[in-house]
Structure formats: structure tokens, C-alpha cells
């Protein structure tokens, strides 16, 4: 499990503080609407979050896309249990497998089974280089899964 790098979260906080037009400070108003891509926890109602665009695959590739993601406005600890799928974001996820050229080769919604089973199936494909986990309802990037 690979959450966004701390440098990206810190840059988002700095950009929001500086008033960047594509960074917004929002206040969580529900317990399951604002997942932080750094600590991989849901923000609690009342917590401030930074909303900003993020490209999980760099521009210049066919499957590159920029989409909105959240990080806590206050520094948080980066998710460190990298061998375990985060409990806060288990439900409502689509998993996309990509090859080493960053081309999407498969995608599945984790419906009725744990995301680990879908990840295992996608990683069994020899051409899979990495897997992205995204929101099934909004399509927003959540995290990456790499082979170990």
C-alpha cells in the first residue's frame, strides 16, 4: 500500500495557505466523505481538509488524469502499515491494474468481496506493474498498490 508522499501533502498545505486557486480549505461535514490520501483515514466532522488536484499518473500518457483529492490541513502521519489494506477505505473502491507503460490493463469493483482478493487477482497477471485504488462512486484516486 502506497499513500501519497509526505512532500505532496506538505506542498498542498503550503499552496492552500498561499491562496492557490486550485487548492481549497474545506471542513469535513460527514464521517465518510473526506478520505486523506496521506494517512488513509476519514476526516472527522469539523476537521479541516485541503482539496487539490492530483495526477497519479504523470501527464503525457494516455491514462493520465488529474482529479480532486483530500489531505488533512494539519500534518498527519503517513500510513505506515503498507502490507495491510487500510480499514477506513475498504468499501466503495474500484481497483485498476496498469502495466509498466502506465496503460490500464484491467479494472474491477470490489463488490461483495474484500479488496485484497481483487488486488491478488490483478497482481496474478504477469503484465501488472501496479494497481490504483479509486473511489467507485466519484473515481477519485485513493492510493497505489505495488508489488513487493
N, C-alpha and C positions, 0 to 999 in steps of 0.2 A: 504494500500500500504506500503510495507516494502522494502526500498532500502538497500543496503549492509551497515553494521555498519561502523561508522567512524573509529573504530580501524582497520578494514580490509583495508580501503583506506589509512590510515596513514602507516600501515605496508607495503603496496605495494609501497608507495613513498619511504620509508626507504630502502626497498630491492632493488629498482631500483637504488637509489643513491649509494648503496653499491656494485652495479655491479652484482647482482644475475643473473645467466644465464637464468632463466625463467621469467625475468621481463625486458621489453624493454621500452625505452622512444621513442615515435613516435610523429610526428607532424601532426595534422589533416590537410587534404588537400581537404576536401569536407564538406559541412554544414550538411550532414546527414549520415555520415559514422562512427562516433565515439561517441556513447552514453555513458555518465558517469553513472555508476551504483550507485553512491553516491548521486549526485544532480539530477539525471534523466533528464539531459539536453544534447542536442547535443553539442559537442565541435565545436567551430567556426574555420574556416580555420586559421592556424597559431598557434592555441593553442597546447601546449604540453600535451600528454596523457601518462599514464602508461598502458601498455598492460601486463597482467599477467593471470596465470591460476587460476580458482576458481571452487570449488566444492560446489554447492548449497545444495546438499545432501551429508552428510559426507560419506567417504569411508566405505566399509563393508556392503553396502546394494545393492541389485540388480540394483536399478535405480540411483545409484551414478554415476556421470560423472563429469569430470573436463573439463572445456572449457575456452577459452580466453574471458576476459572482459576488459573494459577500466575504468579508473578513471582519473580525471584531475591530472596533475603533481603538480599543485599548489592547496593548500587547497580550498575546495569549501564547501558551506553549504549543509548539508544533506537535501534531500527532506522532507519537513515537512507537506505538505498538504495530509496527509495519507488517507483521506476519498475521495480523488479525483484522478482519473487516470491521470497521467502526460501527458500533451498535446504533448510534444516532441516525445513520443514513442507510439503514438496511432496506427500508421499504421504498417502493416507487422509483426504482432505478432501472435504467437501460444500460447494458454493457456492450461496448463496441470494440471489436478486435481490429488492430491495424498491423500491416506488415512493416518491414524495415524502411520502405519508401514512404511511409505515412499514408498509405492507401487503406481505406476501410475494407475489410475482407469478410466481416460477419457482424451481426448485431442481434441481441436478444433482450427481451424484457424479462426481468426476474419476477415472474408471476407464480405464486404458489410454491416456490422453492427458494432456498437461500441463495444469495448472490454468489456464494462460494462455489456452488455446483455449476453455475453458468460460467464463472471465471475458469474453473477447471476444464470445462468443455472447450472453451475458446482457446485456452493455452495448450490443449492437446493438438491443435492444428499446428503443424511444424512452421508454417509461414507467419504465425502470430508473433510479433515482436513486443507488443504491449497492448493493454486494454484500457479504455477510458470508461469511467463510471459517470453517468449523467442522470439528471432528473428525467423520469419518464414523462411527466406532465409538461414541463417547461423546456426541457432539452439542455438546461444549464450544466456546465461541466462541474463535477464534484471532485474527482481525483483520478489518478492513474494507478494502474497495477502493472508492475514489471515482473519479468521472470527472475527467479533467484538462482 
